[in-house]
Amino acid sequence: MGAALVCTMGLGSCINDLDQLPKNPTSIDPGKFQENPKEYIGGVMGKCYSGIAVSGQSGAGGDADISGLDGGTSCWSRAIYMLNEFTTDECKWIWPDAGIVDLVTSTWSDQNANIFGTYSRLYTHIAICNEFMRLINNAGEYGISFPEQASGNQVSRAEVNQLLLEARALRDLSYFYVIDLFGNAALCWDDQEPGSNPVPTTRTELYNKVVADLENILAPESGWKDSGIYGRIGRDAVEALLVKFYLNAEVFSGKAEWQKCWDMAQTIIKRHQGSGFQNSGLAEDYLALFCGNNDIFGPGGSLKSQYENLWTIPYSYQLTESYGGSFFLMAAAYTDSAVATPGWYGMNAQWTCMHTTRQFAETFNFSAPKQFVDKNGNVTEYIGTNDDRCYLWLDASQGFSMDNTDFSTFKDGYVPIKFTNVECDATTGLLPRWNDPETGLPRVGVHDLNNSDNYGIDAGYTFPNTDLPLIRLAEIYLSAAEAHLRGGVGNATDALQYVNYVRERAKVQRFTVAQFTLPNILEERGRELYWENCRRTDLIRFGKFTNGYNWNWKNGAAYGTDIASHMTLFPIPSQVRSAYAAGTYPQNPGY
């Protein structure tokens, strides 16, 4: 099901003719609103959801909701990815595209179009959610009331109350990245006058405002009720977002919240334990979490015993077209060269442009002797890793170098493939694994060895069915473990076990008590959460982003050098500040 359908709670379809969000109350069409409140409210709420899934309403290559970036680059998740991953050791984009090369080489400024695009995308989504809240709260002005029991085209008070809670949570998700990326930014809230400039606000004030809102959403008196509908966020998602906030509270606000981080993580963990991998609630197969039918692991999914993807963005090749989301993470890593055909991954898109650095690859311990046998029985030996999270990586076995010192050469750097459009077994949650008969290399998905072109995998789709996980249960386990190590909160035995659930699923050795340290937690988070928009945030929290740890092309140097300490925040874009009276929107220090 596509992201634009997530507003359905009996509220009508939002596909194709999704209403444009009103820019202010006077642009609301009273006639349409009065004629069919259910469909009208559903359309605007649908935009709150689809605003994080697609760039606009004209298909992947059409006009975006924001200007300055094209319809593909400006997708919400891709815009965040450019700032949170391109700037770290996890990911390098090999093409010297304007603006992007500045992110890859840590040489950005307040003129960078991608930074401005990300800022604009986040605040556009925030404004959309605010406008939905105004629509509901001002409904009486258009002759709309919400009865206790809805019938026909009406919407019940309980239904709209739940939608208001979800819109607030969606807004607060975008605020997480505003606070993370920009720090001192602007407060744009639903109680402000439409059309007015948001108020420049300190990072601490933004953190306190948004966290209080999330805590209020979860309060018993709020009446939150999970819909159980695929694509709609549930209580797990809101709690998981709070875990992310609490984990970074010391950086965001100056006040550590390790106890709150542990306690909220426990709330989620206790709800999920008792099934899944070793009764942890985790999915049995790591790579299945990122496959073509991974909706079974998320809200409203069928495989409830392995419900690990706590918050996801739904995608469907039939309903959602986006050059961001999961498509971006597949196409950029795939290549049409002899070492990897699109058919192996269930996609016909291959951009051949995104790989990782030597420094990050080395954290997976690529030192184990490995071999594969081709169809003629020829044995090739190479150095590899036993970490199952690297099962599909393009590495030395396929002629790739780990070095990553030739900026524009795709094979100069290992390629971390984990997102695919192939399907797992919907009953067990396991991806079929097999060896390519031509090379003996590992592959996933249902296959037919008599079909030499794609081995039975349908690669005819331009866009995937693969949903994009935003927060997973594995992240909650690792966050709880880190909170214990930093704040002495919780139980040491449990905290160590949480990390080892993650490691054992990856088929690597458990941490001992002596190995259970903060540096090892940072590396484990990198291995488990790579390409999931966590790395920059983690490196900053561990004091490793600007100095003390370098990687290929950091600060424009082949092997990396330190960057200035103020670069833990991005600059407020010059275009934003120029929209305010001179001197009224302060620039972040150092820019």
N, C-alpha and C positions, 0 to 999 in steps of 0.2 A: 504494500500500500504506500502511496506517495505522501510526502510531507504535507501537501495541501489538503489531505483528507483528515488530518489529525483533529480538526475542530469538530468532527461529527460526534455528537452526543445526542443524536436525534435533532441536530441543529441544521441539517441540510448540507449538500455538497458544496465545496469551495473550489472545485476544479473548473478550469477554463474561464469562467466568467466571474472569478473572484472580484468582489467589489474593491475598488481602489480605496485606500485609507483616506478618510476625510482629513484635510490639512487643519481644519478648525471647525468648531461646532456649526458655523453657518453654512458649511459645505455639505452637511448631512442632508440627504434627500428625505424629507419627512414622509413623502408619499410612499416610497419604497420601504421605509422603516415601519410605518403603520400597516402597510399591506401585508408584510410578512416579517415580523420581528425575528422569528427563528432563523430564516435564511439570511437576513441582513446581519444579525449578530454573529451568526456562523461565519459569514464571509469576512468580517473584520477580525474575528478571533483567528480565523485561518491564516490571515496575514501575520499575526503574531508568531505563529508556528513556522510558516513558510519563509518568513524573513530570515531565519537562520539556516534555511535549506537551499534556497535558490536566490539568484542575483536580482531577478525582476519577474515580470509576468509575461515575457515575450520569448520564452525558451532560453536555452543555454547561451546562445549567441546574440540574443536580442538586447534591447535597452535594459540597463540596470536601474535600480531604484536610486542610485547615487551617480554623480558625475565624477570624472577624473580618472577612473579605472574602467577597463572594458568589462563586459558582462560576465566573463569567466573569472578574471582575477579578483573581482570585487565580491565574490561570494563570501558570506560571513565566516565560515570555517577556514577557507583558504586565505582570507585576509589576515586572520589571527595567526595562521600557520606561518605565513611569511615572516612575521615578527617574532614568533615564539620558537621557531625551529631553524629557519635559515640563518639566524644569528648565533647558532650554537654548533657543537661538535656533531650533532646527530644527522644533520642534513646539509648538503651543498647542491645548489642549482648550478649547472655547468655553463649555461648560456649567459653572456654578459648583458642581460637585459637592463635597460635604464632603470635605476631605482633598486632593482633586486640585487644587482652586484654590490651596491652599497650596503645592503643588509648582510650579504654573505661575507663581505670583507670588513665589517664593523666600521664603516666610514660614512654613516648616514648623517643627515642634518635635518633641520626643520623644513627644508624644501623638498624632502623626499615624497614623491607622489604616492608610494605604497603606504607610508606612515599616515599620510593624510587620508588615503582611501580606507584604511583600517579604522581610524578615528571616526570617519564619516559613517562607515557601515555600522559600527557599534551604536552610535548615537541615533542613526536612523531607526534601528531596531528598537532602541529604548523609547523613541518618540512614538513608534507604532503601538507599543504596549501601553504607553500612557494614554494615547488617544482612545484605545479600546475602553480603558477604565472611565474616561470622560464620557464616552458614548453611553455606557451603562448608567453611570451616575446622573447623567442629564436626560435620561430616557423620558422622564415625566414631561419635559418641555415639548416632546413630540407626541404626547398622548399615549405613551406606552407605559403600562404597569406590568408587574410580574406577579402573577397569582401563586398561591401555594401549590395548586395543582394545575399543570399546563395541559392544554388541549388544542388541537389544530395547529395553527401557526404561532401560538403563544409559547413563551419560555417561562418556566417556573422560577421562583425566587431562589430555590436551592441550586438550580442549574446555573443561573447567572452568577451566584455567589462563588460557585466552584470555578467558573471561568475567570472571574476576577482574581482569584487566588493563583491560578495558573499563569495569567498574564503578568502578575507581579513577579512570580518565580522566573519567568522568561526574561523579564526586564532585568532582574537581579543577576541572571547569568551573564548578560552582556556587561553589566556593571563590574562583575568580577574581572573581566579582561580590561576594562577601562582603568580600574584601580591597579591592576597588575602591570599594564603596559605604560600607562601615562601618569599614574600617581595623582598629583594635584591636577584635577580636571574640572569638569563642570557638573553641577547638579541639575538634572532635568527630571522633574517629578510630575505626577499627574495632577497635583494641586496648583501648578503654575499656569499662568495665562498662556494659551496657545499663541505661537508666533513670537513670544518674547525670547530673548537670549538666555540660555541657561546660566546659572550663577557660578563663576569660578569658585572652587571649593577645595579645601585641603584634602590630602589623601586620607588622613585620619578621620575627618568628618564624613567623607564618602563611605569609608569602611564602616563606621558606626551606624550610619543611616541605613545602608543596605543590609548589614547583618541583623539589625533590629527588625527590619522588614521581614527577612526570612524567618527569624525566630517567631515573629507574630503570625506568619502564615501557618506555622506548625503548632501554634497554641491550640489547646483543646476547644476554646471558644470560637476559633475560626471556622470550624466545621468542615475541614478538609476531608474529602472522600475520594479515594482513588476510583477512577472510572473503569479501569481494567480494559480500556480500549487501546488497541495498538497505536503507537505514535504519541499518545497523550502522556504527559509526565505524571509520575506518581509521587507518593510521599518519600520513597527511597531517593528520588532524584533531588528533592529539596534538601533532605538531610545530607546527602552526599556533597552538594554544593556548599553547605555550611562546613562540612569537614575540610574542604579546600580552603575556605576562608579562615577557619581557625588555625589550620596548619601554617598559613602564611601571615597570621595576625601580627607577629612581631615585626615583620618586614613592612606590612601594610599600615599598621597603626602605632607601632612602637611598644605594644603591650602583648606579651606572649599569652596564648590561650591553649596550652597543652592539655590541661584537664578537660576543657570543653571539646577539644579535638578527639581525645580518647573516648569520652562519654558518648558523643554523637556517633562515633565509629562503632561503639559497642551496640548502640540501638539498631544500627543497620545489620551488623554481623549476627546478632542474636536472632534476627528475623530470618536470616538466610542459612544459618548453620543447620546441619542435619541431613543434607542431601548433596548431590554433586560430587566433585572430586574430593575424596577422603572426608566426606561430610562437611566440607568447608563452604558449600554453596557455589564454589567456582565451577565453571564449565570444565568438562573433562579434557577438551582439546583446545589449546591456546589459539591456533590458527583458525579454528571454526568460528571464533568470535568475530572474525573479520571476513567472512565468506558471504556468498550470494544469498543465502537464506538465514543470515544471522538474526533476523527478526525473532526467531524462536527463542533467543536468549535474552530478550528485552521485555519492556512493559507490554502486556497483552500477548506475549509470545506463548507458544504451545509447550515449550520445554521448561516448565516452571521449576523443576528440580535443579536446573543449571542457569538460573536467572542471574547472570553476572553483569550484563550491560544495563546499568541502572538508569542511564539517561542516554538516549540515542536520537539521531536525526534520521528519520525514515527516508529511503530512496526506492524508487521503482523505475525501471527503464521505460515503462508504459506511461507513467504519470509525472515524473519529475526529470527535468533535464537541467543538469548543472555541470559546469566545468570546475566546480569546487567539490566539496564533500569527499566521498569515497572514490569517485571517478578520478579526481586529481591525484590522489595517493597511489592509484593503480597506474594510470597512463604515464605519469612522470617517471616511474620506476621500471616500466616495461620497455623492452627493446625488440625490434624485428630482426635482429641479427641472428646468426646461426645458433647462438647459445640460448636463445629464449624466444619461442614463438608465442604470439598472443593466444593461440588455442590452449596453451597450457594453463592459462589463467581465466578463461571464459570471457575474454574481452578482445575487441579488434582495434583498440586504441593503444598506441605506443609512442611516447614522446622521447624516450631515451635521454633524460636530462637531469635525473636527481639520484644522488648516491650519498654515502656517508664518508666520514673521515677515518684515517688510520687510528686516531686516538680513541674514537668511540668503538670501532670494530674490535680493538684489542681488549675491551672490557668483557667480551664474550669468550675470551680464552681460546682463540684460534690457534691451537697448538697440538691438537690430537691428530695422530696419523690416521688418514682416511683413504679409502679407495673406492672406485666404481668400475664396473665391468660393462663394456658395450656389447652390442648384439653379436659381435664376432668373438667374444670372449677375451678381448684385450683389456688388461688391467692397467688403470692409471692411478698412481698414488699421489696424494696431496695432503696438505695440512689443513684441517678443518676444526669444527667445534661440535661438541655433543649437545649443545644447548638447542632444544627443540624449537625455540623461538626463532632460530636462524635456518630452519629446515629449507626454506625457499630462497634464501639469499643467493645472489650471484656473487661467487667468491673465486678463490684460486682454482677450484675444480673446473671452472668455465673460462679460465683465462683472465680473470680480473686481478688487478693489483690492489693491495691494501693501501698503498702509499698516499694517493690523493694529493699529489704535488703538481700535476699537470691540470691546471684549472678547467680547461674545456674538453678534456677527454673523458668520456663516460666510463670506460673500463679502468680508469685510474682512480680506483675507489670501489669498495664493495657496495652492493646494492641491497638494501634491507627490504625485500619483498615480504609483506605479510597480508596485505589486502588483496582479495581475489573475488571474482564473480562466479566461482564454482560453488557447488552446493555440498553441504554435509548431510549425513544421515539424520533426518528429522526426528527419528526415534531415539537414537543414541547420542546425537550431537557430535559424532566423530566424522572427520574428513577422511575419505578413502585415500590411502597413500600407496604409491607405486613407483616403479622405476621406468623411465623413458627407455624403450627398447633400442633407440638409436645410440644413446649415450650412457645409459645406466644411471642418469641423474634423477634425484627425487622429484616427484610431482604429486599433486593432490587432485581430487575430483574423480567422478565416475569416468571411466575410459573404455574404449574399445580398441584393442590392439590391431584390429584389422583395418582401422581407419588411420592411414598414415598421415593425414593432414592435421587433424586436431584431436585424435583419440577419443572421439565421441563427445567432446566438450563443445557446446554451442558458443562460438565466438562471434556470432553475427550481431551482437548488440553493441551500439555505440555507448550507451549509458548502462550502469550496473543496477542490480537489485540490492546491492550491499548497503546496509545502513551504516551510519557513522557513529561509533560509540564516543560519547563525550566523557562519561565517568563510569568506571567499572568497579566491581566489588574488589578486584585485586588491588586497585589503587587505595581503597579504604583500608584494607589490611596493612599495606605498606605505610600509610599515613599514621595508623594507630601505633605501629611499631616505632616509627620515628618520634612520635609524641612521647612515647615511653622513654626512649633513649635521651631525649632532650630535657624532659621535665620530670622524670622519675615517676610519672603517673602510671596507673594501671598495674598490671601483673607481668613480671619479666618472663615467666614461662609462656604465658599466652602470647606476648608480643613476639617472642622468638618463633613460636609456632606459626604465627601469621605470616612471617617472612618465608618460613619453610614450606608452607602450603604452595606459595608462588614458585619457589625454587624446585620443589619436587614435581610439580606439573610440567616444568620446563625440562625435566629429566637431568637435572644437575644435583650435585651433592648438597645436603642440608648444611646450613650454617651451624657451627658449634657456638657455644656460649662466647668463646674468645673471638670468634669472627663476627659476632653480632655488634657491629660498631657503626657509627654514623657514616664514615667514608664508604663502607660496604653497602649501607642502605642507599646512598646516593647512586652508586653503580647499579644496584638492583633495580631501583626505580627507572634508571635509564634503560636497562635491558627489558624490563617488563612493559614500560609505557612509551617506548620509542615511537615517534611520529604521531603522538596523541596530544600534542600541544601542552606538554608539561615541562620540557627540558629547561628552557630559559628560566622559568619560575623556580625550578629546583636548584639550578646552578647559583642563582642569586641568593636563595635561602641558605645555601651551604657556603656562601662566600667564595665561589669559584668562577663567577661569570667574567669579572673584569680582570682579575689577576690571581696568580697562584695555580692556574691551570690553563694551558693554551692548546690550541688545535689548529689544523690546517686552515689557512687563509683568514684566521682571526687577525684583525688589524692589517689586512692586506699582505701578510707575510706567509710564505709557503708553509712554514711550520708554526706560525702563530706567534704573536707577542701580546703583552698586556695592553689593555685599553683603559681609558680614563674612568675613574670611579663613578662619575655622574651618568655613565651610559647604562646603569641599571634601570634607568627610566628613558623612554623615548621623548623627544621634544614635542611640545604642543605645536602642531603644524602652523606655519606662518599664515596660511590661508584662514585658519580659525581665529587667530589672534587679531588679524586685520579686520574681522567682522565686528570687533568690539571697539569701543572708544580707546584711544591710545593709552596704554599702561594699565588698563583695567583687567586684562587677562594675563597674569604673570607667566613668564616662560619658566620651564623647569631649570633648576640651577645647572650651570655648565654650558648651556647652549646659547 
